[in-house]
Every structure is written in C-alpha cells, then in structure tokens.
Amino acid sequence: RSSGCTCSSKTFTAACAVYYWLLTKGQPSRVITIAPTNRQVEMNLWGYLPTIYRNAKLNFGYPPTTKDWKLDRDWYAKGFAPDDAGAVKGIHGQNDLIIIDDAQSVRKDIINADISACS
C-alpha cells in the first residue's frame, strides 16, 4: 500500500466538493463520504463542513453535523466508515457522489463495491 501525501488540502477540497455538489445539483442529490474510521470521518472531512457552511456566501438548510447533513428526504450528505463491502452496495442514484477520503487505508473490497455501485 502506498500512502498519500500530507498537508496538500485533499480532504478540505473533498469537503468543498460536498458543499458544491449539493448546491449545484439541487434536489434530488446525495453525497456519501467514506473514510477508514469514524474518527477520520468526523474529525477530517466532516470537521471542515461547519466552517465551510459558516463562511459560505450562500447557505441552505440546517448546518451539517458530525456525519450528516440533511436538506430534504432525497437531498443530503452522509459520512461513514463501513466495516464491510455490503454496507456500500446499493448506494447509487442519478445525482449521487461518493467520496473516499484516505482511500489508501480503505479496504480494497469496499472501494470495489463503491466502484461497482457507480457503474
């Protein structure tokens, strides 16, 4: 396994992509973010979202929580650390975005399940 570079703003950029996707795709759209551990989900990518929300010139819905941002029934973002590939199967829709943060530490079978969900 290779490791990704550090301090390059990858995770911050991914958090911006969550905000951008929901804003530009409108309803219905979903963003699913995945990281190796719940700590990484909550502290890394989802740690940036409240700040992005506060500093944005255009806000919508309620502010994001530590792993959830629900704007409407089919318009939301959710972060999680799946334990098995079955947890990510069935995640697909016309305006869905799946972001894998720290992908080098996510099990290969989970990444493959994400890829097959998008095809």
MIVEXVEX-978144 format. One line per 10 residues: number of its first residue (from 1); their letters; for each residue x, y, z of N, C-alpha, C. Coordinates in nm, 2 decimals. Layout:
N
NUM = a = X,Y,Z,X,Y,Z,X,Y,Z | ...
END
This chain:
119
1 = rssgctcssk = 0.08,-0.12,0.00,0.00,0.00,0.00,0.09,0.12,0.00 | 0.05,0.22,-0.08,0.12,0.34,-0.08,0.04,0.44,0.01 | 0.11,0.54,0.06,0.05,0.64,0.14,0.03,0.77,0.06 | -0.07,0.85,0.09,-0.09,0.97,0.02,-0.01,1.08,0.08 | 0.01,1.19,0.01,0.09,1.30,0.06,0.00,1.37,0.17 | 0.07,1.43,0.26,0.00,1.50,0.37,0.01,1.65,0.35 | -0.09,1.72,0.41,-0.09,1.87,0.41,-0.11,1.93,0.27 | -0.18,1.86,0.19,-0.20,1.90,0.05,-0.34,1.96,0.02 | -0.42,1.96,0.12,-0.56,2.01,0.11,-0.66,1.92,0.04 | -0.62,1.79,0.03,-0.71,1.69,-0.04,-0.84,1.68,0.04
11 = tftaacavyy = -0.84,1.67,0.17,-0.96,1.65,0.25,-1.04,1.78,0.25 | -0.98,1.89,0.26,-1.05,2.02,0.25,-1.12,2.03,0.12 | -1.05,2.00,0.01,-1.11,2.00,-0.12,-1.23,1.91,-0.13 | -1.22,1.79,-0.08,-1.33,1.70,-0.08,-1.45,1.75,0.00 | -1.43,1.82,0.11,-1.53,1.88,0.19,-1.60,1.99,0.10 | -1.52,2.07,0.03,-1.58,2.17,-0.06,-1.66,2.11,-0.17 | -1.62,1.99,-0.21,-1.69,1.92,-0.32,-1.83,1.88,-0.27 | -1.84,1.84,-0.14,-1.97,1.80,-0.08,-2.06,1.92,-0.09 | -2.02,2.03,-0.04,-2.10,2.16,-0.04,-2.14,2.19,-0.19 | -2.04,2.19,-0.28,-2.06,2.23,-0.42,-2.17,2.14,-0.48
21 = wlltkgqpsr = -2.15,2.01,-0.46,-2.24,1.91,-0.53,-2.38,1.93,-0.48 | -2.41,1.94,-0.36,-2.54,1.96,-0.31,-2.60,2.10,-0.36 | -2.52,2.20,-0.36,-2.56,2.33,-0.40,-2.60,2.33,-0.55 | -2.51,2.27,-0.63,-2.53,2.28,-0.78,-2.63,2.18,-0.84 | -2.63,2.06,-0.78,-2.72,1.95,-0.83,-2.86,1.97,-0.78 | -2.88,2.04,-0.67,-3.01,2.05,-0.61,-3.08,1.92,-0.57 | -3.21,1.92,-0.57,-3.28,1.81,-0.52,-3.33,1.73,-0.64 | -3.32,1.60,-0.65,-3.25,1.51,-0.56,-3.10,1.50,-0.58 | -3.03,1.50,-0.48,-2.88,1.47,-0.49,-2.83,1.42,-0.35 | -2.73,1.33,-0.36,-2.68,1.28,-0.23,-2.53,1.27,-0.25
31 = vitiaptnrq = -2.46,1.29,-0.13,-2.32,1.27,-0.12,-2.29,1.18,-0.01 | -2.21,1.07,-0.04,-2.17,0.97,0.06,-2.02,0.99,0.07 | -1.97,1.01,0.19,-1.83,1.02,0.22,-1.79,0.90,0.30 | -1.68,0.84,0.27,-1.63,0.72,0.33,-1.48,0.75,0.38 | -1.45,0.70,0.50,-1.31,0.71,0.55,-1.29,0.58,0.62 | -1.16,0.55,0.65,-1.13,0.42,0.72,-1.19,0.40,0.86 | -1.20,0.51,0.93,-1.25,0.51,1.07,-1.35,0.62,1.09 | -1.44,0.60,1.19,-1.54,0.70,1.23,-1.47,0.83,1.28 | -1.35,0.81,1.35,-1.28,0.93,1.39,-1.23,1.01,1.27 | -1.19,0.95,1.16,-1.15,1.02,1.04,-1.27,1.09,0.97
41 = vemnlwgylp = -1.38,1.02,0.97,-1.50,1.08,0.91,-1.53,1.21,0.98 | -1.54,1.20,1.12,-1.59,1.31,1.20,-1.49,1.42,1.21 | -1.36,1.39,1.23,-1.26,1.50,1.25,-1.20,1.56,1.12 | -1.19,1.48,1.02,-1.13,1.52,0.90,-1.22,1.59,0.81 | -1.28,1.52,0.71,-1.37,1.58,0.61,-1.49,1.65,0.67 | -1.56,1.58,0.76,-1.68,1.64,0.82,-1.64,1.75,0.92 | -1.52,1.76,0.97,-1.47,1.86,1.05,-1.46,2.00,0.98 | -1.44,1.99,0.85,-1.44,2.11,0.77,-1.57,2.17,0.73 | -1.67,2.08,0.72,-1.80,2.13,0.67,-1.87,2.24,0.75 | -1.87,2.24,0.88,-1.94,2.35,0.95,-1.87,2.49,0.92
51 = tiyrnaklnf = -1.74,2.49,0.91,-1.66,2.61,0.87,-1.70,2.65,0.73 | -1.70,2.56,0.64,-1.74,2.60,0.50,-1.88,2.65,0.50 | -1.97,2.59,0.57,-2.10,2.64,0.58,-2.11,2.78,0.64 | -2.04,2.81,0.75,-2.04,2.94,0.81,-1.98,3.05,0.72 | -1.88,3.01,0.64,-1.81,3.11,0.56,-1.87,3.13,0.42 | -1.96,3.04,0.39,-2.02,3.05,0.25,-2.11,3.17,0.23 | -2.11,3.22,0.12,-2.20,3.34,0.09,-2.34,3.29,0.06 | -2.36,3.17,0.03,-2.49,3.11,0.01,-2.51,2.99,0.09 | -2.60,2.99,0.19,-2.63,2.88,0.28,-2.77,2.83,0.25 | -2.78,2.70,0.28,-2.91,2.64,0.26,-2.93,2.53,0.36
61 = gyppttkdwk = -3.05,2.51,0.41,-3.08,2.40,0.50,-3.01,2.43,0.64 | -3.02,2.33,0.72,-2.95,2.34,0.85,-2.81,2.31,0.84 | -2.72,2.36,0.93,-2.58,2.33,0.92,-2.55,2.18,0.94 | -2.44,2.14,0.88,-2.41,1.99,0.89,-2.37,1.96,1.03 | -2.39,1.83,1.06,-2.35,1.78,1.19,-2.22,1.71,1.17 | -2.18,1.62,1.26,-2.05,1.55,1.26,-2.04,1.45,1.14 | -2.16,1.39,1.10,-2.16,1.29,0.99,-2.28,1.30,0.91 | -2.36,1.40,0.92,-2.49,1.41,0.85,-2.53,1.55,0.81 | -2.58,1.57,0.69,-2.63,1.70,0.65,-2.76,1.67,0.57 | -2.87,1.68,0.63,-3.00,1.65,0.57,-3.07,1.78,0.53
71 = ldrdwyakgf = -3.09,1.80,0.40,-3.16,1.92,0.35,-3.30,1.88,0.31 | -3.32,1.76,0.27,-3.46,1.71,0.24,-3.45,1.56,0.23 | -3.56,1.49,0.21,-3.57,1.35,0.21,-3.46,1.29,0.11 | -3.45,1.34,-0.01,-3.36,1.29,-0.10,-3.25,1.39,-0.14 | -3.21,1.47,-0.05,-3.11,1.58,-0.07,-3.03,1.59,0.06 | -2.92,1.51,0.06,-2.84,1.51,0.18,-2.70,1.46,0.15 | -2.62,1.47,0.26,-2.48,1.41,0.26,-2.47,1.33,0.39 | -2.39,1.22,0.38,-2.37,1.14,0.49,-2.23,1.08,0.49 | -2.17,1.07,0.61,-2.04,1.02,0.62,-2.04,0.89,0.70 | -1.96,0.79,0.66,-1.95,0.68,0.75,-1.82,0.60,0.71
81 = apddagavkg = -1.79,0.51,0.81,-1.67,0.42,0.79,-1.73,0.28,0.79 | -1.74,0.22,0.67,-1.80,0.09,0.65,-1.71,-0.02,0.70 | -1.77,-0.12,0.77,-1.70,-0.23,0.82,-1.68,-0.34,0.71 | -1.78,-0.34,0.62,-1.77,-0.45,0.51,-1.83,-0.39,0.38 | -1.80,-0.45,0.27,-1.83,-0.41,0.14,-1.99,-0.40,0.12 | -2.06,-0.49,0.19,-2.20,-0.49,0.18,-2.27,-0.36,0.23 | -2.20,-0.28,0.31,-2.25,-0.16,0.37,-2.26,-0.05,0.26 | -2.19,-0.06,0.15,-2.19,0.04,0.05,-2.26,0.00,-0.08 | -2.30,-0.13,-0.08,-2.38,-0.17,-0.20,-2.51,-0.11,-0.20 | -2.56,-0.08,-0.32,-2.70,-0.02,-0.33,-2.70,0.13,-0.32
91 = ihgqndliii = -2.58,0.19,-0.30,-2.57,0.34,-0.29,-2.55,0.39,-0.44 | -2.66,0.43,-0.50,-2.65,0.48,-0.64,-2.78,0.56,-0.67 | -2.76,0.66,-0.75,-2.87,0.74,-0.80,-2.82,0.83,-0.91 | -2.91,0.90,-0.97,-2.87,0.99,-1.08,-2.78,1.10,-1.04 | -2.79,1.16,-0.92,-2.71,1.27,-0.88,-2.64,1.24,-0.75 | -2.58,1.12,-0.75,-2.50,1.08,-0.63,-2.35,1.10,-0.65 | -2.28,1.14,-0.54,-2.14,1.15,-0.54,-2.09,1.07,-0.43 | -1.99,0.98,-0.45,-1.92,0.91,-0.35,-1.78,0.96,-0.34 | -1.74,1.00,-0.22,-1.61,1.05,-0.19,-1.54,0.95,-0.09 | -1.42,0.90,-0.13,-1.34,0.82,-0.04,-1.22,0.90,0.01
101 = ddaqsvrkdi = -1.23,0.93,0.14,-1.12,1.01,0.20,-1.02,0.91,0.26 | -0.89,0.94,0.25,-0.78,0.85,0.29,-0.80,0.71,0.23 | -0.82,0.71,0.10,-0.85,0.58,0.03,-0.75,0.48,0.04 | -0.62,0.52,0.06,-0.51,0.42,0.07,-0.53,0.33,0.20 | -0.62,0.37,0.29,-0.64,0.29,0.41,-0.78,0.23,0.41 | -0.85,0.24,0.31,-0.98,0.18,0.30,-0.96,0.04,0.23 | -1.02,-0.06,0.28,-1.01,-0.19,0.23,-1.05,-0.20,0.08 | -0.97,-0.27,0.00,-0.99,-0.28,-0.14,-1.13,-0.33,-0.18 | -1.19,-0.43,-0.10,-1.32,-0.48,-0.14,-1.43,-0.37,-0.12 | -1.41,-0.28,-0.03,-1.50,-0.17,-0.01,-1.49,-0.07,-0.12
111 = inadisacs = -1.37,-0.04,-0.17,-1.35,0.05,-0.28,-1.41,-0.01,-0.40 | -1.39,-0.14,-0.42,-1.45,-0.21,-0.54,-1.60,-0.21,-0.54 | -1.66,-0.22,-0.42,-1.81,-0.21,-0.40,-1.86,-0.07,-0.44 | -1.78,0.03,-0.40,-1.82,0.17,-0.44,-1.81,0.19,-0.59 | -1.71,0.13,-0.65,-1.69,0.15,-0.80,-1.80,0.07,-0.87 | -1.84,-0.04,-0.83,-1.95,-0.12,-0.89,-2.08,-0.05,-0.87 | -2.10,0.02,-0.76,-2.23,0.09,-0.74,-2.24,0.20,-0.83 | -2.13,0.26,-0.88,-2.14,0.37,-0.97,-2.15,0.33,-1.12 | -2.13,0.21,-1.15,-2.14,0.17,-1.29,-2.27,0.11,-1.33
END
